[in-house]
Structure formats: structure tokens, C-alpha cells
Amino acid sequence: MTENQQDKANASPTGEPGWERAVIEKVALAAIAEQAKARRWGIIFKSATFLYLTALLGIALLPQLKKDIGSDDSDHTAVIDVVGMIAEDKGANADAIIKSLRKAFKDEHTKGVILHSNSPGGSPVQSHMVYEEIRKLKQEYPKTPVYAVVGDICASGCYYIASASDKIFVSPASLIGSIGVIMDGFGFVDTMQKFGVERRVLTAGAHKAMLDPFSPRKEDETQFMQKLLDQVHQQFIKAVKDGRGKRLKEAPDLFSGLIWTGEEGINLGVADAYGNDDSVAKDIIGAKKLVDFTEQDSLLEKIAGKLGASFGHALGSVLENWELK
């Protein structure tokens, strides 16, 4: 092939030499430009997502921040929730309630404390710890009254706590009382025999498998556990009597575990009067401004609770994958 023929072979259809290189360069430049555009949009999307989640977090926490900022500027009534099951792993646990109480009493602008009570009860140990703390704080701060205000229900361990307050306020239809102790379970012995199931259990200690639901009940173990329940019941009764004093009426079923309406509770002396948070703060304590001193969840728990687990996961993904290119 001659030199002239080689030039013709390398020429474009329009007769321009080196057209392949020009096309490849254009394609490469276009690909680079598209990648840069995609990176810019990726950064914009990540930034927008981060700002959106930050804004939602701010909206969720703003009421609490406002409350905290304004809690020290004037006299107020402190409100502490005793809501839900009382147990160590629940929101109404002794540690959280005690921290809330100490914070409320320590605040120099707190003129009184309301225990916003709406609980069916729970652990006698947790309830007793809060009960003792209230009595201790009342001695340390004798000018700061403590009132329990009952919502729908204040029973068992919740009433244990409420009995340490100076007065208990209810609504006519509130449920209050249940001064008793319970231990429940199931027995499957007859069911196992019916299906031919044999129970095999080894213990070191004659009563280590006490009240095992898959073994026949033993009378001596039942009596032992009943004695244990009776001891805890007497502790409960003593706490109520120490807290309520002569306000309690003589009634045969007072400590039987029965529960009463707020109206009947007042007649029996297990409650004092009708009232709610607002009326007690305004008319009894004399500081109508309510400030919530209930111990709050951690920041991570607030994020999970307010934004949902999916938002929290998305926020984590944005932060982990944040990259400037």
C-alpha cells in the first residue's frame, strides 16, 4: 500500500484524518462530565437529607429545649410522671423517678411537686425505693409539698408511691387502691400426663425448682411462698398507714386488694379530694405554671422515638458515607 493509500484509509468519511481519536476523546470527555454531574447531585442529595433529618430532630426536641430554658425564670409547679408499669426496665423505674424528684426539689423556683400518677402498679421493690425517697425529700425540703394527682388508675405499686405524698387528688371515675401482693403462674402437670410427657429436672437443693409449673405442687413450698407474700403485704400496709395516717377509715376490705373509684376512695380515706394537675397547681400550690421534670430518654433514644428507626438508620448511613469528591 502506498503512502497516499494509507492516508486515505485513516481519513474520516468526510475526508479528515485521525477521526477515530477525535471521537474517542469526545466520548471520554462526555463520560467524565457525566460522572462529575452525578457526583454533584450525590453531594446535593446527601446534604439535603442531612439537613432534613437535622430539621426534624430540631422540631422534635424544640418543645423540650424551650421548657428547659424557661424552667428557671419563675416560680412553678414541678410535674413528674409515674406512668405505666413500674419496673426497673420500664419508663417508670425507681432510678428515673428519684432523679426527677431530686431535680425538682433542688430547683429554687419549685413551689410544689405533682406526681402525675397513671399506673396499674408493678415492682414492690421499685415502689418502695421511690416511697422512701419522697419521705426523705419531704424532711429535707419541708416547705415544698408533694401531691399525687391520679389520672385513670393508681393501683398497687403506684398507690404505694402515692401514699407518701401529702395529699392524693383523683377524678370521680379514677381507679385507686389494690393494696395487695400477687404471684401468679400456670400448672401443666395434667396436660403433660395426658400427652405422655415426662418431666426431667435435676436440682442441687431440695426447693430449687420450687413452684415449677411442670411438676406437682408441694404444700410446704406453697405455704412458704404465701408467707413471703404476706410479709411483703404487711410492708405495703405499713407504708400506707404511715403515709395516710388517721385519714384512713376502718373498713374490713381496705387492705384486701380491692380497687375503688375516686369517689369511693375519698370516702374510705385512700384519697383526699377531686383535682387535676392544673387545678392543684393553681389552687393548692399557688404556682399555675407547670414544668415537667420527668427524667427524659437519652438523645439517641429520642432520635429513635421521634424520627423512627428508619430515620436513625438513614442518618447513620449519610454520616458514614459522607464523601466530598
Disulfide bonds with the S-S distance in Angstrom:
none
